[in-house]
C-alpha cells in the first residue's frame, strides 16, 4: 500500500526519487511475499528417540533434523515440539500449552540444500505412555513481513516402565522360592502318578495318605508320587490405597506397589519361571481387567511390564474378589505373591484357601511412607 502510494505521488509531482523509492518498496514486498510463500516448500522434518521403552527415572535422547532441499535459504526457522507435561526437559525455551502438554522451541537458520540437527535430553520420571509431538514449523522472509507455518504429520510415543526397586529393599530372603540367579525346581506332584508308599511323616496331608498301603501294613503310609517340575509365580496386585473410596488415591503407595510387582516380575524372569499377573484394575485405555496367565520367556515379561506401565492407579474391584475369581484356576504347585497396602480378613481368608488348594502363598504389605529401601515392603508367610 505504501509503495503504491509513493509511486502515485511521484508520478503526479514528477518526483523521480519518490517514484523510485515506491518501486523499490513494491519490489521488496513482492520478493518478501514470494520468499515466505516458498520458505517451507521441500523442507523435511524428522524426529527420532534413542529408545521407545525405558524405566522410570531414565532419560531418552530426542533428535530433531531439518533438511532444506531447495535453492532458497531459510533466514529463520522456528521449530515447536509438543511434549507430554509429565516428561521433563532442562535449559530449553518452553511454553506451557495446556495442563497436559507443553512446547519446546528452537530457532535456527538453514542454508540451501543444508541439513541441521540437534538433540534434547528428555527425562522420564514417571511410568506411563507419553506422546512426543506433533511439531509445528514457522518461517518467512528475511524482513519479517510474512510468515508461513507447517505441521508435519506424526508423533512418537515413549513407554515408561515402572521404576525398579532394589532387591535388598524387598528383603524376600528364603521366603521366595528362588534367589533370582538361577531356576530352582519347585516340586509339583501329579496325583495320578503314584509309584509306591512310604511311612507317614508329620506335615503330610490327608490327601497324601495311601490308604490301601496303610491297611496292608497296619501302619499309616503316604503316597510316593512321580514329581513334575513346572514352576510358576503368579503376582496378584492390589491397587487399593485407602480404606474408603472418599479418602481418595494415595499415589505414592500405588506406585510403590506397582514398582514392587515389576521388580518381582524381573526376578521371576531371571530364574526362568513362569510369570503371571492379576490386578484388580483395568488395562490402560480399555474396560478389561488385567489378567495375564503364567507364561515363560522375554515376551511374557515385556507384556507384564507394558501392562504395569499403563494401568490406571485405582482399583475396579475388591482385592478379595479378584483372588476368589482366580483361585480355582491356579496352576498346581504355583507360587502366589499378593502385593497390597492394606490388610483385611477377606483377603487373608482367600489366600488361606489358595494355600489349602496347594499353592505356595507369599504376601507383601506395602508401607505408606517408607524412609529406607529396606522399609519398602514387609513380607509374611
Secondary structure as GFF3:
##gff-version 3
##sequence-region A 1 381
A	DSSP	alpha_helix	2	13	.	.	.	ID=ss1
A	DSSP	alpha_helix	16	38	.	.	.	ID=ss2
A	DSSP	beta_strand	43	49	.	.	.	ID=ss3
A	DSSP	beta_strand	53	55	.	.	.	ID=ss4
A	DSSP	beta_strand	58	68	.	.	.	ID=ss5
A	DSSP	beta_strand	74	84	.	.	.	ID=ss6
A	DSSP	beta_strand	87	88	.	.	.	ID=ss7
A	DSSP	beta_strand	93	98	.	.	.	ID=ss8
A	DSSP	beta_strand	101	110	.	.	.	ID=ss9
A	DSSP	beta_strand	114	124	.	.	.	ID=ss10
A	DSSP	beta_strand	128	140	.	.	.	ID=ss11
A	DSSP	beta_strand	147	150	.	.	.	ID=ss12
A	DSSP	beta_strand	156	161	.	.	.	ID=ss13
A	DSSP	alpha_helix	167	170	.	.	.	ID=ss14
A	DSSP	three_ten_helix	173	175	.	.	.	ID=ss15
A	DSSP	beta_strand	187	199	.	.	.	ID=ss16
A	DSSP	three_ten_helix	206	208	.	.	.	ID=ss17
A	DSSP	alpha_helix	211	217	.	.	.	ID=ss18
A	DSSP	beta_strand	221	229	.	.	.	ID=ss19
A	DSSP	beta_strand	232	237	.	.	.	ID=ss20
A	DSSP	three_ten_helix	245	247	.	.	.	ID=ss21
A	DSSP	alpha_helix	251	270	.	.	.	ID=ss22
A	DSSP	beta_strand	274	282	.	.	.	ID=ss23
A	DSSP	beta_strand	289	295	.	.	.	ID=ss24
A	DSSP	alpha_helix	298	310	.	.	.	ID=ss25
A	DSSP	alpha_helix	319	327	.	.	.	ID=ss26
A	DSSP	beta_strand	335	340	.	.	.	ID=ss27
A	DSSP	alpha_helix	345	356	.	.	.	ID=ss28
A	DSSP	beta_strand	360	366	.	.	.	ID=ss29
A	DSSP	three_ten_helix	373	375	.	.	.	ID=ss30
A	DSSP	beta_strand	377	380	.	.	.	ID=ss31
###
